[in-house]
Amino acid sequence: MTDTICAEPRLGRRLRGHVGELARLAAPVIVSRAGLMVMMAVDTAIVGRYAAQELALYGLAHLPANIMTASGVGLLMGTVTTTAHALGSGNEADCGRAWRRSIPYALMLGVLFAAVSLLGLPIFRAGGQTEEMARGGAEVLAVLGLGSPGMMLYITTGFFLEGIKRPTPGMVVMIVGNILNALLAWVLVWGHAGLDPMGAVGSAWATTVVRWGMGLALVAHVWSMADHDRWQVRRPVGNWWSGARRQRNLGYAAGLSIGVESAAFAALGLFAGMISPLALAAYAIGLNLIALPFMAAVGLASATAVRVGVAYGRGDRSDMVLAGWTGLG
């Protein structure tokens, strides 16, 4: 009887600790994830005010672009999981090793996505779009693809920082990136500061420049951390492909599931484009707004994954269960 009475307060304290830690981790992660959609929402507003036809081209190009970005997020989730496991087990050198091995993989994915982005014209033709829409959308997609390696750098480095329970830099970089993207899009789409108006292509260039800036800024932050020796982030990368096999395997299922889900939404967008450019533009607006709360849930899930991963690294099964159910609750 006494043991039961004592166990209940202990459980309450543990639960409060999990809730507090989860909230501390989740808040900046949610801002980082939702910031991706805020950036698109701002671009949608700027391009939509410029011309409905340009918004349709913007929306069409983002259908395959969003599939690739979302799949990249899933494929790179092994970084946050492996880092959290290593942190929980007290092997801090393995945390830095997981990040160093993820960098070439992230760049490889980014280059692959950039190459696929050059195939916009046949993709959109096969999707039943008019020749004018297909050509315009392909031009925007090709520019967006140039920013894919930078975006993958930002994602995998943000995952590393989240895994070692330092999500704030990723949030700060995302906020600054959103501000710069809005300013650049305003200048390039409308042709301010003496430039010719570029419409949807201008928005794509703004996004590409900002994505590279965000990725490089976050990498520079990790490289220059005061305690970089603790994590050994400056050590040479060795056996990054074979050594990170388990890390990559953790991301395959997530990449596939998120990619399939994104492809379903993209298919609906192609159907809207078959109706009219205006229908596709309206779909792009609706999809962006719906994605905002979804990305907030993704941010909470990432923070929960860190909490579970750290408990797994410690070998504390009961804490793993409690961390998972806390996040779900």
C-alpha positions as CSV (number, residue, x, y, z in Angstrom):
1,M,0.0,0.0,0.0
2,T,2.8,2.4,1.0
3,D,4.7,1.5,-2.2
4,T,1.7,2.4,-4.3
5,I,1.2,5.7,-2.6
6,C,4.9,6.5,-3.1
7,A,4.8,5.4,-6.8
8,E,2.0,7.8,-7.7
9,P,3.9,11.0,-6.7
10,R,7.0,9.7,-8.4
11,L,5.0,9.1,-11.6
12,G,3.5,12.6,-11.3
13,R,6.9,14.2,-11.0
14,R,8.3,12.2,-14.0
15,L,5.3,13.1,-16.1
16,R,5.6,16.8,-15.2
17,G,9.3,16.6,-16.1
18,H,8.5,15.1,-19.5
19,V,5.8,17.7,-20.2
20,G,8.1,20.5,-19.3
21,E,11.1,19.2,-21.3
22,L,8.8,18.4,-24.3
23,A,7.4,21.9,-24.3
24,R,10.9,23.4,-24.1
25,L,12.1,21.4,-27.0
26,A,8.9,21.5,-29.1
27,A,8.3,25.3,-29.1
28,P,11.4,26.2,-31.2
29,V,11.0,23.1,-33.4
30,I,7.4,23.9,-34.2
31,V,8.5,27.4,-35.2
32,S,11.2,25.9,-37.4
33,R,8.8,23.5,-39.1
34,A,5.9,25.9,-39.5
35,G,8.4,28.5,-40.8
36,L,8.7,26.4,-44.0
37,M,5.0,26.8,-44.6
38,V,5.0,30.5,-43.5
39,M,7.6,31.2,-46.2
40,M,5.4,29.6,-48.8
41,A,2.3,31.4,-47.5
42,V,4.1,34.8,-47.8
43,D,5.3,33.9,-51.3
44,T,1.8,32.9,-52.2
45,A,0.4,36.2,-51.0
46,I,3.1,38.2,-52.9
47,V,2.8,36.3,-56.1
48,G,-1.0,36.1,-55.9
49,R,-1.2,39.9,-55.6
50,Y,1.0,40.2,-58.7
51,A,-1.1,38.0,-61.0
52,A,-3.4,34.9,-60.7
53,Q,-1.7,33.2,-63.6
54,E,1.7,33.6,-61.9
55,L,0.3,32.1,-58.7
56,A,-0.9,29.1,-60.7
57,L,2.7,28.6,-62.1
58,Y,4.0,29.0,-58.6
59,G,1.6,26.4,-57.2
60,L,2.3,24.0,-60.1
61,A,6.0,24.1,-59.6
62,H,5.7,23.5,-55.8
63,L,3.7,20.3,-56.3
64,P,6.8,18.2,-57.2
65,A,9.1,20.5,-55.2
66,N,7.1,19.9,-52.0
67,I,7.2,16.1,-52.6
68,M,11.0,16.2,-52.7
69,T,11.4,18.5,-49.7
70,A,9.1,16.4,-47.6
71,S,10.8,13.2,-48.7
72,G,14.1,14.7,-47.8
73,V,12.9,15.6,-44.3
74,G,11.8,11.9,-43.8
75,L,15.0,10.5,-45.3
76,L,17.2,12.6,-43.0
77,M,15.3,11.8,-39.8
78,G,17.9,9.2,-39.0
79,T,20.1,12.2,-38.0
80,V,18.0,13.3,-35.1
81,T,17.3,9.8,-34.0
82,T,20.9,8.7,-34.1
83,T,22.0,11.9,-32.4
84,A,19.5,11.5,-29.6
85,H,20.4,7.9,-29.0
86,A,24.1,8.9,-28.7
87,L,23.3,11.7,-26.4
88,G,21.3,9.4,-24.1
89,S,24.1,6.9,-23.9
90,G,26.6,9.6,-23.1
91,N,28.6,9.1,-26.3
92,E,28.8,12.7,-27.3
93,A,31.5,12.0,-30.0
94,D,28.9,9.9,-31.8
95,C,26.5,12.9,-31.9
96,G,29.0,14.8,-34.0
97,R,29.8,11.8,-36.1
98,A,26.1,11.4,-37.0
99,W,26.0,15.0,-38.2
100,R,29.3,14.8,-40.2
101,R,28.1,11.6,-41.9
102,S,24.7,13.2,-42.7
103,I,26.2,16.2,-44.6
104,P,27.4,14.3,-47.7
105,Y,24.1,12.4,-47.7
106,A,22.1,15.6,-47.5
107,L,24.1,17.2,-50.3
108,M,23.6,14.1,-52.4
109,L,19.9,14.2,-51.9
110,G,19.8,17.9,-52.7
111,V,21.7,17.4,-56.0
112,L,19.4,14.5,-56.9
113,F,16.3,16.7,-56.2
114,A,17.9,19.5,-58.3
115,A,18.4,17.1,-61.2
116,V,14.8,15.9,-61.0
117,S,13.6,19.5,-60.9
118,L,15.0,19.9,-64.5
119,L,12.4,17.4,-65.7
120,G,9.4,19.7,-65.0
121,L,8.3,20.1,-68.6
122,P,7.7,16.3,-69.3
123,I,6.3,15.8,-65.8
124,F,3.7,18.6,-66.2
125,R,2.9,17.5,-69.7
126,A,2.3,14.0,-68.5
127,G,0.1,15.5,-65.7
128,G,-2.3,16.9,-68.2
129,Q,-1.3,20.6,-68.0
130,T,-1.5,22.9,-71.0
131,E,1.7,23.7,-72.8
132,E,1.8,27.3,-71.4
133,M,1.3,26.1,-67.9
134,A,3.8,23.2,-68.3
135,R,6.5,25.5,-69.6
136,G,6.0,28.2,-67.0
137,G,5.8,25.8,-64.2
138,A,9.0,24.0,-65.4
139,E,10.9,27.3,-65.4
140,V,9.9,28.0,-61.8
141,L,10.6,24.4,-60.7
142,A,14.1,24.5,-62.2
143,V,15.0,27.5,-60.1
144,L,13.5,26.0,-56.9
145,G,15.6,22.9,-57.5
146,L,18.8,24.9,-57.3
147,G,18.0,25.6,-53.6
148,S,17.5,21.9,-52.7
149,P,21.1,21.2,-51.5
150,G,20.9,24.2,-49.2
151,M,17.5,23.1,-47.9
152,M,18.8,19.6,-47.1
153,L,21.8,21.1,-45.3
154,Y,19.5,23.2,-43.1
155,I,17.3,20.2,-42.4
156,T,20.0,17.7,-41.4
157,T,21.9,20.3,-39.3
158,G,18.7,21.4,-37.6
159,F,18.1,17.7,-36.8
160,F,21.5,17.4,-35.2
161,L,20.9,20.5,-33.1
162,E,17.5,19.1,-32.0
163,G,19.1,15.8,-31.2
164,I,21.5,17.4,-28.7
165,K,18.6,19.5,-27.3
166,R,19.6,22.8,-28.9
167,P,16.8,23.6,-31.3
168,T,16.9,27.4,-30.8
169,P,19.5,28.2,-33.5
170,G,17.3,26.5,-36.1
171,M,14.4,28.6,-35.1
172,V,16.4,31.8,-35.2
173,V,17.7,31.0,-38.7
174,M,14.2,30.2,-39.9
175,I,12.8,33.5,-38.6
176,V,15.6,35.5,-40.2
177,G,15.2,33.5,-43.4
178,N,11.5,34.3,-43.5
179,I,12.1,38.0,-43.2
180,L,14.8,38.0,-45.9
181,N,12.6,35.8,-48.2
182,A,9.7,38.3,-47.9
183,L,11.9,41.2,-48.8
184,L,13.6,39.4,-51.7
185,A,10.3,38.1,-53.1
186,W,8.8,41.6,-52.9
187,V,11.7,43.0,-54.8
188,L,12.0,40.2,-57.4
189,V,8.3,39.4,-58.0
190,W,7.2,43.0,-58.5
191,G,10.5,44.4,-59.9
192,H,11.3,47.0,-57.2
193,A,14.8,48.6,-56.8
194,G,15.1,49.2,-60.5
195,L,14.7,45.5,-61.5
196,D,12.3,44.0,-64.0
197,P,9.3,42.2,-62.5
198,M,9.9,38.4,-62.6
199,G,6.6,37.0,-61.2
200,A,6.7,33.5,-59.9
201,V,10.3,33.0,-61.1
202,G,11.4,35.8,-58.9
203,S,9.7,34.2,-55.9
204,A,11.6,31.0,-56.7
205,W,14.9,32.8,-56.9
206,A,14.2,34.4,-53.5
207,T,13.4,31.0,-52.0
208,T,16.6,29.4,-53.5
209,V,18.9,32.2,-52.2
210,V,17.4,32.1,-48.7
211,R,17.5,28.3,-48.5
212,W,21.2,28.3,-49.3
213,G,21.7,31.1,-46.8
214,M,19.8,29.2,-44.1
215,G,21.7,25.9,-44.7
216,L,25.2,27.5,-44.7
217,A,24.3,29.7,-41.7
218,L,23.3,26.7,-39.6
219,V,26.4,24.7,-40.6
220,A,28.6,27.7,-39.7
221,H,26.9,27.9,-36.3
222,V,27.6,24.2,-35.6
223,W,31.2,24.6,-36.8
224,S,31.8,27.6,-34.6
225,M,30.1,26.4,-31.4
226,A,32.2,27.2,-28.3
227,D,32.1,23.5,-27.3
228,H,32.7,22.0,-30.7
229,D,35.4,19.8,-29.3
230,R,32.8,18.2,-27.1
231,W,30.9,17.0,-30.1
232,Q,33.9,16.6,-32.4
233,V,32.1,18.3,-35.3
234,R,35.3,19.3,-36.9
235,R,36.8,15.8,-37.3
236,P,37.2,14.5,-40.9
237,V,34.4,12.5,-42.3
238,G,35.3,8.8,-42.7
239,N,33.2,6.0,-44.2
240,W,30.2,8.3,-44.4
241,W,28.3,5.9,-46.6
242,S,28.9,2.5,-45.0
243,G,29.3,3.9,-41.5
244,A,25.9,5.6,-41.7
245,R,23.9,2.6,-43.0
246,R,21.8,2.3,-39.9
247,Q,21.3,6.1,-39.8
248,R,20.0,6.0,-43.4
249,N,17.8,3.0,-42.7
250,L,16.0,4.8,-40.0
251,G,14.9,7.4,-42.5
252,Y,13.7,5.2,-45.4
253,A,10.3,4.4,-44.0
254,A,9.7,8.0,-43.0
255,G,10.8,9.3,-46.4
256,L,8.6,6.9,-48.2
257,S,5.5,7.6,-46.1
258,I,5.8,11.4,-46.2
259,G,6.6,11.3,-49.9
260,V,3.6,9.2,-50.7
261,E,1.4,11.5,-48.7
262,S,2.8,14.6,-50.4
263,A,2.3,12.9,-53.8
264,A,-1.4,12.5,-53.1
265,F,-1.8,16.2,-52.5
266,A,0.3,16.9,-55.6
267,A,-2.0,14.7,-57.7
268,L,-5.0,16.8,-56.5
269,G,-3.1,19.9,-57.6
270,L,-2.6,18.5,-61.1
271,F,-6.3,17.8,-61.3
272,A,-7.0,21.4,-60.3
273,G,-4.6,22.6,-63.0
274,M,-6.6,20.6,-65.6
275,I,-9.7,22.6,-64.7
276,S,-8.0,26.1,-65.0
277,P,-5.1,28.1,-63.8
278,L,-7.4,29.9,-61.4
279,A,-8.5,26.6,-59.8
280,L,-4.8,25.6,-59.3
281,A,-4.0,29.0,-57.8
282,A,-6.9,28.6,-55.3
283,Y,-5.7,25.1,-54.5
284,A,-2.2,26.4,-53.8
285,I,-3.6,28.9,-51.3
286,G,-5.7,26.3,-49.5
287,L,-2.9,23.8,-49.4
288,N,-0.5,26.3,-47.8
289,L,-3.0,27.2,-45.1
290,I,-3.8,23.6,-44.3
291,A,-0.1,22.8,-44.1
292,L,0.6,25.3,-41.3
293,P,-1.1,23.4,-38.4
294,F,0.2,20.1,-39.9
295,M,3.8,21.3,-39.7
296,A,3.2,22.3,-36.1
297,A,2.2,18.7,-35.4
298,V,5.4,17.5,-37.2
299,G,7.5,19.8,-34.9
300,L,5.9,18.3,-31.8
301,A,6.5,14.8,-33.2
302,S,10.2,15.6,-33.8
303,A,10.6,16.8,-30.2
304,T,8.9,13.6,-29.0
305,A,11.3,11.6,-31.1
306,V,14.2,13.3,-29.4
307,R,12.8,12.6,-25.9
308,V,12.2,8.9,-26.8
309,G,15.6,8.6,-28.5
310,V,17.5,10.0,-25.4
311,A,15.6,7.5,-23.2
312,Y,16.5,4.7,-25.6
313,G,20.1,5.7,-25.5
314,R,20.0,5.4,-21.7
315,G,18.4,2.0,-21.9
316,D,15.4,3.3,-19.9
317,R,12.4,1.5,-21.3
318,S,9.9,2.9,-18.9
319,D,11.0,6.5,-19.7
320,M,10.8,5.7,-23.4
321,V,7.2,4.7,-23.0
322,L,6.4,7.7,-20.9
323,A,8.1,10.1,-23.3
324,G,6.1,8.6,-26.2
325,W,2.8,8.7,-24.5
326,T,3.4,12.3,-23.3
327,G,4.0,13.5,-26.8
328,L,1.0,11.7,-28.1
329,G,-1.1,13.1,-25.3
